[in-house]
């Protein structure tokens, strides 16, 4: 590899990982917007905040919402920069280039979903069917965006692309684990929304109001996420362990990391419920969920690339 290629690889790797990290921060900022009821801080206007792009004499809620919009715009510029660099540095057909382009498309979808929440008034205390549909869809797209950004950074850093041919069983199990994490994220988004709109004063108090026949559907759904989180977390941990039988040392380390993050998330989730979902715990809970997704995506990418790495070792040995 030439010095120029190495420099380009370093530049791209740094830009891609930094963009991924900044997007995680933006997502956490969205949690603060929701938890503080600041979703309508700019009214029902988008992309302007009120009548202007920079609101004068802003309230606290407006500042929170405006800050989130501004950081989202910067995150979008970061993704755009990564896409441009990928198109410039990598040849046509390269998997890094493809992943970057998909990230750009998902970013556009992300912006449209965010705009829909604002323009249709699906913010603050709204519990309409539209919001209950778009919120988990928004979270699903967010995870897909983080996933493609992770793959862009991973492959762009020089790690092996998927081996050919791929084993169907391996892809199937890894895909199942990814699907479970996405479902947990979607149900968790509804759970967080319910906790914000229908806050609890105690763990066991007001059970009839939360889950009784007259309780709102959004409140009743709060039992779904904790149940799925236990079963799904165990399933993801099992997949991570099961896929290490013929894996490289790097993949085995990543498998252990997946299991550790899953275990950590169990305790954080319990603490979140016990403490009645304070803002700090909500942010921590979502941050670890994002970390779990990113680590799992890296683990899966490493696992499907192990065959390529073994071929490289044999070539070097010869």
N, C-alpha and C positions, 0 to 999 in steps of 0.2 A: 504494500500500500504506500503510495507516494506521500510526501510531506503535506502537499496540498490537500489530498484526500483525507489525511488524518486531521488536519486543521478543520476542514469542513465538518468532519464527523464530530469533533469536539464542540464546535459552534452549534451544530444542530442538536446534539445531545443536551447541551446546557439549556438551549432555548426550549426544547420540548419538555424536559423535566420541570423547568421553572414555570412554564405555562400550565402544566398539570397541577403543580402545587398552588399556584395562584387561583386556579379554577376551584380547587377545594375550599380555599378561603372565601371565595365569592358564594359558594353554596352554603357555608356556615353563616355568612351574612344574611342569606335568605331566611335562615331559621330565626335569626334575631328579628327580622322584619315581621315574620308570622307571629312569633311568640309575644312581641310587644304590640301587636295590633296596628302596625304601621303600614300595612299594605295599601291603605287608601291615603297615605300621606301626601301623594301628589294628585289626589282626586282620580277621576276616570280618564285621565289623559295619558297618552304614551306616543312617542318617546319623550315629549315635553313633560315637565313637572309643573302642572298648572298651565299658566299661559306662557311660561318661559322655560328655557332649558336649565337655567340656574335660578332657583327660586329665591327671591329676596324675603327678608324677615320671616324665615322659615320656623315652624314649630319643631319640637323634638321629633315627632312622628314624620314630618316632612324631611328632616335631615337624615333620619334613618333610611327612609325609602330612597331618597335622592342618592345617598352614599352607596346604597346597594346597586342602583342603576348605573352610577358612574363606574363602580368597580366591575360591574358586568360588561360595560362597554370596553374597559381596559382589557378584561379577560378575552373579549372577542377580538380585539386587536392582536393579542398574543397568539390566539389560534390562527388568525389570518397570517401572521408572520411565519408561524410554523408551516402552514400550508405552502406559502410562497417559497420558503427555504427547501421544503421537500421537493417541490416541482423543479427547483433550480439545481439542487445537489444530487438528486437520485434519478437514475434513468427511467424511461417509460416502462411501466410494467413492474417496477420494484414494489415490494410489499409495503415498505415504509411510506412510499409515495401514495399508495392506495389508502392506507390507514389514515394518513393526514387529510386526504380529500374527504373521506367519510366523516372525519371529525368536523371539517368545515360545514358539511351538510347538516350534521346534527346540531351544530351551533346555531344555524339559522332556525331549525325547528325549535330549539330551546328558547330563542328570542320570541318566536311567534306564540309559543305556549305561555310565556311570561306576560306578553302583551295581552293575550286573551283573558287572563285572570284579572288584569286591570280594567280593560275596556268593557268587560261584561259585569264588572262589579263583584267578582268572585273573591272578595277579600274581607278582612276584618271578621265580623260575626256571621257572614253568609254561609248557609248550609244547604244551598240548592244542589240539585242533582248534577248540574253542570260542573260545579266546583268539585263535587265528590268524584267526578269522572276525570277532570283535567288534572287535579292535584297528583294522584298516583301516576297518571300518564306523564306528567311533567317530571316526576322523580325518576321514572323509568328511562326517559330520554336523557336525564342528567347522568344516570349511571352508564348508559351507552356512550355518552360523550366522554366521560372519564375513562371508560374502557378503551375507546379508540385512541384517546390521547396517550394512555399508558402504553398501548401497543406501538404507537408511533415512536414514543420515546425509547421503548425497549429495543425494537428492531433498528431504530435509527442510531442506537448506541453500539450496534455491531453484534448483538446477540443473534443466534441462528433463527432463521425463518422456519416455518413448519416443514417437517420432513415429508418426503413423498415416497411411497404412498402413505397416507395417514391411516392408522388403525381405527376402524369404525368404533370399536368398543371404547377406546381411549377418548375419542372425540365425543362420543355419546355421554360418557360419565362426566367429563369436564363440562360439557354443555348443560347437563342436568344440574350440576352444582352452580353454574352461572345463573341459570333460570331461577333456582331457589333463592339466591341472594337478591335477584331483581324483585321477586315476589315479596320477599321480606321487606325490601326497601319501599315498595308501593304500599303495602299494608301499614308499614311504619309511618309513612307520610300521612295516611288517614288517621292513625292513632294520635300523632302529634297535633293534628288539626283539632281532633276531638278534645284533647287535653287542654288546648288553648281556649276553645269556645265553651267547653263544659268543665271548668276546673274543679278538682275534688278537694274537699277540706280534710278528708281522712281516707285511709286506704279502704276501709270496710264501710264507711258511712255513705248513706244515700245509694245503696245498691239498687233499690227499686227505680230511682231516678235515672241511674246509669243503664240498667239492663232490663227494666220492667217493660210490660206491653205498651205503655204510653211513652216510653223513652224515644227520643229521635233516633233514626237509623244510624246516624254517625256515631252516637254514643254507644249503641248496642254493639257496633263493630269493634269496640275497643278490646273485646276479649279475643279477637281473631289473631292480632299480631303477636302477643306474648306466647300464645299456644304454638303458632307456626314458628316463632323464633327458636323455641326449644327444640322442636323436631327438626327444623331446617338447619339449625346450627350443628346439631349432631350429625346430620346427613352430610353437610359440607365438610366437616372435620373428618368423617369416615372416607369420603372421596379423596381428600388430600392425602390421607394415610394409605389408602388402597392403591393409589397411582404411583407410589414410590418403589414398587417392587423391581422394576427394571429401569429406574430413573437415574439421572446423573447426581453427583454430590450436590450440585447447585440446586437442582429441583428438590432434593430431599430437604435441604435447608429451608427452601421456600415453603414446602409442605408443613414443616414444623412451625414456621411463622404463621401460616394460615390457622393452624390449630390453636396457637397461642392467642391470636387476635379474637378468634371465636370464643375462647374461654373468657377473655377479658370483657368481651361484649356481653356475655351472660351476667357477669357481676355488675357491670355498668347499667344494664337494663333493670336488674333487680333494685339497684340503688336509686335509679330514676323513678321507679314506681313508689318505693318506700319514702322517698323525700318529696313525693307529689310533684314531680316533673318541674323543678326549678329551671330557670333559663340556662344556667351554667351546665347543668346536667344534660339538658336537651342538646346543647351545642356539642358537648363531649360525646354523647351517644351517637349523634350524626357523624361526627368526625371519625370515630372508630369504625362506624359502618362504612364510610368512604375508604378508610384505610384497609378494611377487610376486603372490599371489592377490588381495590388496586392490587393488593398483595395476591389475591386469588387470580386475577387476570395475568399477573406476572408469572405466577406458579404455572398456570395453564399454558402460557406461551413458552415457558421453559420446558415443560413436559413434552409438548408437540415438537419442539426443536431438538430434543435429545438425539434423535436419529441422525440429524445433520451433523451434530457435534461428534458423534461416534465415527461417522464417515471421515470427518476432517482428521481425527486422531489416527485413523488407519492410514490415511494418505501420508501424514507426517512420519509415521513409523516406517513406512516403506521407503 
